[in-house]
């Protein structure tokens, strides 16, 4: 099937052709590119392991901002 002449295409035809090409490219990308992100449960476990709570005597964020502003 020969390529359609763009000058003879309607706007709808052109939009459909573009959508089809984009869909094909996305499908190719998803097949060829392995996911680089870890599973959600691993991310949440890492967040839980690395969580830090400041000591009770530590200044609050507001106090630190006020001290910085007053300098």
MOFENSUL-V539765 format. One record per helix or strand of 3 or more residues. SS is the DSSP state (~ for helix, > for strand). FROM is the first residue (numbers start at 1). LEN is the number of residues. Records with the same first field share a line. If there is no record, write none. Layout:
SS->FROM-LEN / FROM-LEN
This chain:
~->6-3 / 11-22 / 40-11 / 61-10
